Amino acid sequence: MSKKDSLSRKAFYIFDIVIMLLMCVIVLFPYLNVLAKAFNEGQDTMRGGITIFPRVFTLENFGAVLRDENFWRSAFVTVTVVIVGTLLGLLTQFLSAYVLLNEKLYGHKFWLILIMVPRYISGGLIANYIFYANIGMLNNYWVYILPGCFGVYNMIIIRSYLSSIPSSLAESARIDGANDITIAFRIIMPLAKPVLATVTLWIAVAHWNDWTTTLYYVTDRRLFKLQYVLMQVMKETEKIQAIIKEAEMNGIILNIVPKVTTESVQSAQLIITTLPIVCIYPFVQKYFISGITLGAVKS
């Protein structure tokens, strides 16, 4: 290697390191900034200037969230919905993809067209509400799980990935006497780990972040999900701030100095809601890219 090549290679490495450091700063700074605000006193946060370190450390922001009487019950509901909904959704979508992979299936094209139609034509919120009311899904725990069991996009991704697996494996297993259940769970599923891990992450995040289902279809506080309860906590904080501000404008002095603000409570909520996903993601990251790319190659 010549001296010129060596210098150019070193220059490339330095440039590469600088770019990667800049990317890390761009990606990490917003999260660290929210974390600092979550641990900083609300009134002090309103002054601005918070970077990645809290200026006046406090746990009151998390206390305002965790002290809510509905927090732990809603957390339990959300965690169970994520676990049950993810497992049931993954099983449904995997089996659907496996069945629709067989082009010899009677009415194969008809079923593909049928499941694609709702992606372009939807009945809307009112139709869904009436339908759920007629089948007894309002104020029902299963309203969080059953409607989301089947996702067309996820099924297509899984089906595309399965189509890259050599069909000779299934044919060999059938010759040895294996049925479709054995082939699906003992041969195909282990080979589809990358795409299944990817879809699992998508389903789990969707269940974890969902709060509109509670807003539309649930009025029983015992069935409220965590995201909806956290939204209510933030709204209550906003109301308190508005009351104090209105009193000050009218010349009324209230002996209330809230330690938390809307921004500080919202920051604490963001940390609470994103922490589980941040902790889980590194364990499925190695499957994520391969699951997306291989699943999107064929259709």
Sequence and secondary structure as in RCSB ss.txt:
>XXXX:A:sequence
MSKKDSLSRKAFYIFDIVIMLLMCVIVLFPYLNVLAKAFNEGQDTMRGGITIFPRVFTLENFGAVLRDENFWRSA
FVTVTVVIVGTLLGLLTQFLSAYVLLNEKLYGHKFWLILIMVPRYISGGLIANYIFYANIGMLNNYWVYILPGCF
GVYNMIIIRSYLSSIPSSLAESARIDGANDITIAFRIIMPLAKPVLATVTLWIAVAHWNDWTTTLYYVTDRRLFK
LQYVLMQVMKETEKIQAIIKEAEMNGIILNIVPKVTTESVQSAQLIITTLPIVCIYPFVQKYFISGITLGAVKS
>XXXX:A:secstr
  HHHHHHHHHHHHHHHHHHHHHHHHHHHHHHHHHHHHTB HHHHTT    SS SSB SHHHHHHHTSTTHHHHH
HHHHHHHHHHHHHHHHHHHHHHHHHT TTSTTHHHHHHHHHHHHH   HHHHHHHHHHHTT TT GGGGTGGGS 
 HHHHHHHHHHHTTS HHHHHHHHHTT  HHHHIIIIIHHHTHHHHHHHHHHHHHHHHH  HHHHHH   GGG  
HHHHHHHHHHHHHHHHHHHHHHHHTT       S  HHHHHHHHHHHHHHHHHHHHHHHHHHHHHHHHHHHH  
